[in-house]
Amino acid sequence: MTLDTVKHAGETPDTEQPWAELGLKQDEYERIRTILGRRPTGAELAMYSVMWSEHCSYKSSKVHLRQFGEKAPENDALLVGIGENAGVVDVGQGYAVTFKVESHNHPSYIEPYQGAATGVGGIVRDILAMGARPVAVMDPLRFGAADHPDTKRVLPGVVAGIGGYGNCLGLPNIGGEVVFDACYQGNPLVNALCVGVMKHEDIHLAKASGTGNKVILYGARTGGDGIGGVSVLASETFDDSKPTKRPAVQVGDPFQEKLLIECTLEIFREDLVDGIQDLGGAGLSCATSELASAGSGGMRVELDRVPLRDATLSPEEILMSESQERMCAIVEPGKVDRFLEICEKWDVIATVIGEVTDGERLEIFWHGEQIVDVPPRTVAHEGPVYERPFARPDWQDALQADDANKLARPETAEELREQVLKVISSPNQASKSWITDQYDRFVQGNTVLAQPEDSGMVRVDEDTNLGVAVATDGNGRYAKLDPYAGAQLALAESYRNVAASGARPLAISNCLNFGSPEDPAVMWQFAEATRGLADGCLELGTPVTGGNVSLYNQTGETAIHPTPVVAVLGVIDDVNRRTPIAFSDEGHLLYLLGDTKEELGGSAWSQVVHDHLGGLPPAVDLGREKLLAEILISASRDGMVDAAHDLSDGGLIQAVAESCLRGGKGARIVTPDDTDPFVFLFSESAGRAVVAVPRSEELRFTDMCGARGLPATRIGVVDGEEIDIQGQFSIPLAELREAHEATIPALLA
């Protein structure tokens, strides 16, 4: 077979090409021909197909994502924003922290272990590419119904992949979520977050500048695993009724990645790179085109120099392969020898595959024959932009009118007690320790808080105890009822969780998980959620630093609930002042902060007791969220509270139960006179937290709340070995613990 060179492509304009099989639309293929002034070569077609995929180009979401820049709040802490591998914020004392959350959803359904493992590996390399040492990971996860047979296949594999890869890297897994809902059957959400730490001067960007600088590919050899990978796999709906593109899921090697991390950090310390990019989605197609596009010139690459695991790979396959544990660096000629020496020291394969040119083209050669000659921006940054039609679905009004507040409620104290135990032992509210115990949460010795705390927290500086906290949250049920409010509730909960631990929220990353963008109802959900998130970040003063969009999460016509997952990062000056969730000291007074209203739409109670989804989600008051956060942070810093727990899924009783079980102490709770006991226990009103206040600090604490206008209601005391809802019922902690901890092991045994 004749090699499809640039010259040959120019001479054979009528050659049929498999553009549709590679996921391109006809108008996209015609646009490529217009850009090039000829038909593309096979290699060029491969590059455009993966780089213009939904996963890599954001072609259906760009028009909405622009709001994150247009509405961005002023924030002096933001050092690097949207557009790089990850955002970077200033946390003080000369330190910068980078963090990002991304998805690996479709691969994790097909091959749970490797899909999840390589999701961790990919996000870790994104953080590494910014110049930072990765210090922690988190994983927000969503699966189908807990009792569905396929959940037993997917969940254990995903958890083993996350633990196996992260534990081998020596990175603590400090938080995340596990949610079960039938809407995720066939489309689990495996989102992965990584946090990294560096000094300000160590920040690196993905750009190829400096004519004559060398392009070095280093790390693992390139193989046939993951050809097309997530770039194609995440750009199509699963549908058993027709053939679907299911390329091989990438195969990860965490020990190779660990060597790559240490090798790269040593290279950074010796200031040997001018630009750097990890190889993730779209592999070499992405790394070369993005580096060249963001640089000041062109790039020439000798593709036949790429080290291979499989010598039979074609040039197109090499360009599309998403083999893991690979990086691409731009290095000045005088520093190449030292760069290669360090790679050899760490047993990392490194090869000079090209150089930066003074032109404006990305040129790729195969054994001397030119197979790619493209303007790099057209591949990396100027792909299609769709203004997909969107419309509020005709079923939305009926869904919201089906008010959860009208559902049958318990009529006796005994029935109320039964429903409390039913909610607390339900899969979504039960202890996830069976899962989190498979993750190493304390490796490296700097973990301060980890699951099941409100947020994960790690120490950044061992001398000053500077630290950062991160929380991830998202409630697809709320977003299904109202995507605008649902996105803001996810933001508010994550913001509140960080503040409850004593840290000051600084910035966010997000992973926006939705169904097919070709469905106007799904695009309406996406548009509304994005608008809600942008408006919310502006009001809270927390800029979006980056993130990920995951579309086509549906099987046939059935889409997942719209699920915007929001990660908030905050800073704490002294991790010794952190606030845990545990009620651990008898006699401490319990205060409920915020207002409790009759808000049960999308609630855990409505789901568990009635299998119901309808009505409106809790109202959002971001001004109240800011005030609550200020109170929680001040109280933590000044030693006024010994424990704090935000109120969200499951309401007050869920928070109190978790705090009591965590600390091994019971509580006596009194329902306020003006509140129905059922609403008091199960309402999911936002902007609330429960805190444990030492008696010596009560006056100072209540004076602070009163002066700032935050409702603070004394509802009880830490005491005994049971939760006693006075005048209603009591539950011994032993009974509560058995109910809370037995569910997940029983489901997955």
N, C-alpha and C positions, 0 to 999 in steps of 0.2 A: 504494500500500500504506500502510495506517495505521501510524504509528509506535507501537511497542509500549511504551507508557508504564506507569508504576507504577499509575496510575489504571485504565488499560485492563486491566492484568493482574488487578487486583482484581475487575473486572467480568466477566471471561471465564475463570473457573476451569477450564473444560473444554477449552480450546484445546490441541490436540496440539502437543507441542514435540519438537525433535530431540535429546533428551538422550542417547540411545544413540549417535547419530552423532558426538556431541561427546565420547564416551568415558566417560560417566557410567553407573553401574549404576542399576537401577531403585530400589533402596533409598536410594542417594545422592540421586537426584532427589526422592524422597519426603521425605527429610530436609531438603532445601532448602525444600520447600514448608512443612514444619513450622516451620523457622526463621523464614520470612517471614510465615507465616500466610496465604499465598496462593501461587499459582503465580509463578515468577519471570518477569520480563520477558526478552526476548531478550538484552539486554545483561547482565542479572544471570546468566542461564544461561551466557553466554559466559565471564564472570568465574569463576564457580564451576567450570566445566568445566576451565579451564586451571589454576586454583589448587588444585583437588582432584586434579589428575593425579598420577601416581606421581612424576614428575620434580620437581614443586613441593611436594607435600605430605608426601612420605616416608611415605605411609599404610601401606605394608607393612613398613617398616623402623623406624619410630619406637620400637616396643616394645623393640627390641634396641639401638638407638642410645642409649637412656637410660643404658646402662651407662657410657658415656664420661663422663657427669656423676656417676653414682653411685659409680664407682670412681676418680674423678679424683684423682691424687696432689696433695699440697700443693706448690705451686710459686710462690714469690714473684715470679717473672719474668712470670707470666701477668697481662696487663692487661685484655684483652678475650677472652672465650672463645666457646663455641658459641652461636649464635643471631644473630650479626651477619653482615655481608657477608664478613668474614674475621677470623681471630684476630689478636691483637696481643700481642707479648712485649717485655719490657724487656731491652735488650742492653747497658745501661750508658751512662755519660757523657751521660745525658739523652735518649738515642735510643730509639725504639721501632721494631720491625720487624713488619710484617704480611705474612702469606703464606697461600696457599690453593691447593688443587688441585681442579679440577672436570673433568667429562667433556663431550665433544661427539661421542659415538660414532656414533649413528644418522645425524645430519646429514652426518657425514664419509664415510659409506659411500655415501649418495645423491649428494652433490656434494662430492667430496674437497677441492677447493681452498677453496670458501667455507665448508664445514663446519669445516675446521681453522682457517681464518683468523678466523672469527667466534668460535671457541672461545678463541683468544688474546685477541681484543678484549673478550670478555665477562669473562674472569678479570682482565684489566688494569683494567677499570672497577670490579670488586669491590674491588680494592686501592685504587684512586683514591678510591672512596666512603668509605674509612676515614680519609681525610685525608692519605694518604701519596703520595709520588712513587714511581711504579713504577721499579724499578732493574734488574730481570732477569726472564727467563722461562725455563721448562723444559718439556719435553714428553715424558712417558712414552707410548710408542706400541706398539701390538701389531697385527700383521697376520696374514693367513692364510699358508698355505704359501708359502715364498719363490719357488718355481718355478710357482705357480699363475698362469694368465693374468690373473685379476682383481687379483692383487696388483700387477701392472704398471700397472693402471689406478688403483688406490686410493693406493698408496704415493707415487708421484711427485707426485700432486695434493695429498695431505696435506702432504708436505714443502714443496712450493712455497707452499702456503697459509700454513703456519707461518712460513716464511722471509719471504715477501712481506709479511705483515702486521707481524710483529715487527721486521723490518729497517726498514720504513718508519717505525715508531714510534721507532726509535733505541734499542731495548732489546736488550741482549745475551742470547743464548740460551746458558745456561751448563751445561746438563746434561739428563738424561733417559735414556730407554732406547728401544731398538728390538728387539722380540721377534717372531719368526715362529713360528706354530703353526697347524696345520690347523683347530684348534677356533675360531679367529677368522675363518675364511672366511665372508664375508657379515656379520660383526659385528666389524669392526676397533675397537680401543679407542684413541681419541684423547683423552688426558687432558692438561690444560694447567695449569701452575702459574705464579704470579707472586709476586714479592717486592717489597715497598715499604718505604720508610724515611721516618720523620717524627720530630719531637720529641714528648715525652709530651703536651704541651699542645695538640698539633695533632690529636689523635684526634677523629674525628667518628662519630656513630651515626645509624642509620636510624630517625628518629622525627619525628612531626609534633606539635609542642607550641606553645602560645601562641595563644590565640584572636585571630583577625584577621591572623595571619601568612599570607603569600602562598605559594601553591604555584606554582613556576616550572618549566616543562618547557623544557630547553635542549639543544642539540645538533642532530642531523640531523632532517630532516622524517620523518614517519611514512608508510611505504609499505605495499604489499601483500605484500612479501617477508616470509617468516617468520610468516605468520598461523597461529597455533597452534604453529608452530615446534617447538622442542625440547620444550616442555611437553607436547605431544601425541605428537610423534614418538618420544620416548624412553620412552613409557609403553605401548608395544605391541610384541609380538613380530613380527619379519619372518616372513611366511609366504606363499609364492607360491601356496598353494592357495586363498586367499580374498582379497577386496579388503582393502586396508590403507590407513590414513590416512597419507599422505605429503605433508604441507603443504610449501609452498615453503621451502627453506633460506634463512636470512638472507643478505644480501649486505653485505659489509663494505667500509668506506672508511677505510683506516688514516690517510690524511692528515686526514680529518675528526676521527678519534679523537685524533690528535696535537694538533690545535687545542683539542679538548675537554679534554685533559689539562692543557695550559698555562693555559687559561682557568680551569679549576677550581682549579688550584693558586694562581693569583693571587687568586681569590675567597676561598680559605682564608686566604691571608696577610692579607687585609683583614678577616677575621672577619665575613663577610657571611651565613653560613648557620647556622640552628639545627638542621637535620637534612638528610640527603641520602641518596639511594638511586639506584643505577644502574638502567637498564632492560635486563634480560636476559630470562630465561625468563618468559613470561606478560606481558611488556611493561608497559603502563600498568595492567593489572589487578593485577599484583604490586606495582608501585611505590606506587600510591595506597592499596591495602588494607594493605600492610605498614607504610607510614609512619603511616597513621591508627591502625592496630592498636597500634603501639608508642608512640603519643603519648598525650596527656592529654585529647583531645577528639575531635571528629568532623572531617569534611572535606567541602567542597562543591567540585565540579569542573564547569567549563563545557567539555564535551568538544568542542564545535564550534570552540573556540579553538585546538585542536591543529593546528600547521602540518602540511600533508599534501603528499606527493608525488603522490598520486592522489586527486583530488577525488571519485571515485565510491565511496570506501570507506564502508561502513555503520558506525554506532556500534559494533556488535559486532566488526567487523573492526579498527577503531581500537583497541579495548580488548585484542584478542588479538594484534595485530601485535607481532612481535619484531624490528622494524627496529633496526639497530645504532646505536651512537654517540649514545645519548641518556641524559640524567640528569634527575632530579627533585629540586629543592631547596626547603626551607622557609625563607622569608626574612622578616624583620621589615619592616613597611611602610616605615619610614624608611630602609631599606637597599636597597630595590628599585631605585631609580634608579641607584645605583652598581653594583649587580649587573648591570643591563642594559647600562651603559656598558662594563663589562669584557667582556661577551659580544660587544658590537658591535666592540670593539677587536680581538678575536680572530676576527672574522667567524663567530661562532657564533650561530645563531638562538635567541632566548630569548623565551618567552611566559608571561605570568601566566595560568594556567588555572584558578585557584581559590584557596580560602583555608581555613585551619583554623577550625573552628567550636567553639562551646561545647557542642555536642550529643554524641551517642554514635553517630552514623550516618555512613556514607559515602554521600553523595548526589551523583549525577552527572546533569547536565542536557544536553539536546541541543536547541539553538535554543529555550530556554525551557521545554521539556517535560522532566519528570523521568523518567529511564529507569532509574535505580538508586537504591535506598534499602535499604541492608543494614547489619547490624552488622559492622564491618570485621574483627573477630577471627574471625568465622565463615568469612570468606573466606580470610584469611591464616594463621591459627594454630589454628583449631579444626576442621580438616577431618576426614575419616574416619580412624580408627585401626584397622587390621586385625591381629588375632593369627592370622596365616596358619598353617595346620597345617604342621608339619614333622616329618620322620622320616628317620633314617639310611637311606640307600638300600640296597636288598638286594644291590647289586653291590659295596658298599664292602669287605666282608670279602675277597671274591675278589681285588679289586684289590690290597689290601694284602698278601695271601698270595702274590701273584705277584712274588716277591722278586728285585729287580734284582741283589742281591749274588750270585745263582746263575747269572747270565749267563756265557756263554763269554768267557774273557779271553785276551789275547794270550799265545802260548806261547813266543815268541822275542823277543829285543831288537829285531830288525828289524820284527816285527809291532807291537811296542809303539811304535816310532818312527812307523810308518805311521798308527797310530790317533791319536797325538798331532797329527800334521799334519791328519788328517781332522777332528778336533774343532776345532782352532784355525782351520781354514778353513771351518767350517760357518757357515751364515748367522747364527745367533745369537751365535757367538763371534768371527766375523770383524770386521775394522775397519768402523766405520760412518762413516768419514770422507766417503764419497760423499754421505751425508746431512748430516752436521754441517757440512761445508764450505759448504753452502748457507745456513747461518745466520751472522749477524754475531755473533761471540762476544765482541768486545772494544770495541764502540762504547761511548761515555761514558768510557772510559779507567780504569774501576775494577774491571774483571774481573781477578781474581788467579789463579783456576783455572777451567778449563772442560773440556768433553769432550776426551779420554777419561779425565780424572782421576776419582778416586773420588767426589768431590763438586765442585759448582760453588762458587766463593767470590768474593764482591765486597767491596770496601772501602767502609765506611760513612762514615768520617771521614778526610779526606786529611791532617789534621795529626797525629792520634794513631795512624792506621792500624788503628783498630777495624774489624773485618769480621765478616761472617756467611757460613756455609757451608750449602748445602742439597743433599740427595741424595734421589732417589726410587728405590724398589725394589719389586719384587713378582715372585713366581714362581708362576704358575698351575699348573705341574706339581706343585710341592710341595703347594699348597692342594688340588688334586684328590685327592692321596693322603691328606691329613689337613688339613682346613680350619683347625682350631684351631692346629696347629703351623705350617701354611703362613703364616697371618697373622703369627704371632710371628717366623717366619724373615724375612718381609719387613721387619718392624719392626727386627729385629736387624741385618739387612744394611744398611739405611739408616742406622741408628744408628752402626754400625761404620764405614761409609764417611765419615761426618762426622768421627768421631774420628780416622780414619786421616789426614785432612788437617790435624789439629791443633786442630780446633774442639771446643768442649764442647757436646754435644747439649742442647737446651732444651725443644723442644716438637714436636708433629707435626700434620700435616694428612693426610687420607686420601681416596682415591677408591675406593669399593667397587663393583667391576664384577662383576655376576652375571647369571644367566639369569632365567627367569620366576619371580616370587614365587608364582605359582599352582601351581608344581610343588613338592610337599613335600620332595623331595630337594634342590632348589635352596635352599629356605628353610632346610633343615638346614645346608647349607653356609654360608649367610649367618649364621645364628645362631651356629654354631661359630666362624667367622672373627671375627665381632664380639666374641664372648666372649674369644677368644684375644688380640685386639688390646687390648681393655680391660684384661685381666689383665696383659698385657705392659707396657702403658704405666704401670700402677700400680707394677709392680716396678722399671721403669727410671726412674720419676720424671719422665716426659715426658708432660704432659697433651695431650689432643686438643683443638686450638683450633678445629676446624671441618673441613669437607670436603664430600663429595658422595657420593650413592648413585646408581649407574646400574644399573637392572634391565632385564629383558626383552632382554638381550643373547643372543639365540638365534634360530635360523632353524627354524621348525617345532618339532620336538621336540628339536632338537640345541642344547644350551646350550654357551656357552664354558666353559672351565675357570674355577672361581671365582678371581677375580683382584683381591685387595685390594692396591692400590698405596699405599705409605706414603711420605710425604715427611717427613724430619726436618730441622729447622733448628737450627743451632748457632752459637755465638759464639766468636770468637777475638780476643784483646786486641790482637795485632799481626800483621797479615797477612804481614809479612816473615818470621815464624816458621813459615809454612805448610809442610806436607810434601807434595811431589809424589809421583807414582808412579814416576818415571823412575830407573832405575839409570844414573847418569851418571859415576861416578868409579871407575876401576879400583882394585882393592885393598880396596874396602869389603866388609865381611863380611855375609853373608846369614844372618839368623836367622828361623826359623819359630816364631811365637808361637801357643800353644794345642796341643791334642791332636788327632792324626789317627786317625780310626777308619775301619772298613770301612763307609762310608755312601755308597751309590750310588743309592738310590731317588730317582727324579726327576732324576737327574744328566744333565749334558750328554753324558757318555760313553754312558749307556744310550740316550739319544735318538738320537744321531748314529750310533753303531756298530750298535745293535740295533733302532732304531725302537721302543723299549720304554718303557712307563710302568707301573710297578708297585712294590710294596713300601712301605716307609715312608720319609718324608723324613728328612733329618738331624735328630738330637735337638737340642732347644733348651735352652740353659743361660743364662738371662738374667743370673744372677750372674756367670758367666764373661764375658759380653759387657760388663758394667759394668767389671769388672777390666781386661779388655783395653783398653777405651776409656780408662780412667785412665792406663794405661801409655803408650798411643800419644800422648795429649795431653801428659803430662809429658815424654816423650821429645822431642816436637816443640818444646815450650816451652824446654827446657833444652839443645837442640842435640845430642841424643844419636843422632838418626837423620837421615839425609839423604834417605831415601825410604821410603815405606810403601804397601802395597797390600793391601786385604782379599782374603780367599779366599772365593769363592762359586761361581758357575757355571763349570764347567770345572776347578775345583780348583787345586792348586798350579801345575801346568804352565801353565795359562792365565794366572795372575797373573804368573808369572816371564816368560813370553813377552811379555806386554803391557809390563811394566816394562823389559825389555831393549830392545824395539823403540822405546819412548818415549825412552829415553836413548841409544840407539845403541851400547850396550855389551853384551857377552856375559856368560855366567855359567858357572862350574863348580859343579855340584850333586852332593852326595853323599847317597845314600839312607841314613837311619839304620839301624843294624844290625838293629833289631827290627821293621822295617817292610818289607812287600812293595813293590817298586818301583812296581808298577801302582797299588796303593792309595795310595802316597805321592804319585803324580802326579795321580790322577783323583778321589780321595775329595773329597766336598763337605761334610765336617764343618764345622759352624758355629763361631763364636768363634775364628777364626784370622786371622792376617795375616802377611805376609812383610815384613821391614824390612831396609834397608841401613844398617849401622853403621860409621862410621869406626873404624879400628883404635884410635885414641887414646881412643875413647869406649866400647870394648868392656867393660872391667871395670866402669865406672860403670853401663852399661846392664844387664849381666847381674846385677850386685848388686841393682839396683832390681827386676828381675823376680823374682829369688830371694827378696828380702825380702817381696814382695807375693804370692808363691805362684803366679806365672804361668809355666807351662812355656815355656822359650825354648831352642830347639835350633839349634845352628849347623849349617847345611846347605850352605854354600858361600861363594863369593867372586865379586865382579864382576870379569870378566876376559875378554879376547879378543873375538873376533867371531863366536862361536857359543855356543849353549847345549849344554853337555856334561853329560849325565847319566852320571856316571862309572860305568864297568862295564856300561853299557847301550848308549847311542848318543849321537850329537851331531847338531845341525842348525845349519848356518851361518845367521846372521841374514839374509843376502840371500835364502836359500830360504824362511825363515820369513816374512819380510816379504811376499814375493810371494804366498805361500799366504794370508796374513792379509788382504791388501789387495785381492786380485783378485776375491773372491767377489761382493760386492754390485754393483760396476759390471757384472760379467758377467751377473748375473741381471736387472738393470734396463736394460741397454743397449737 
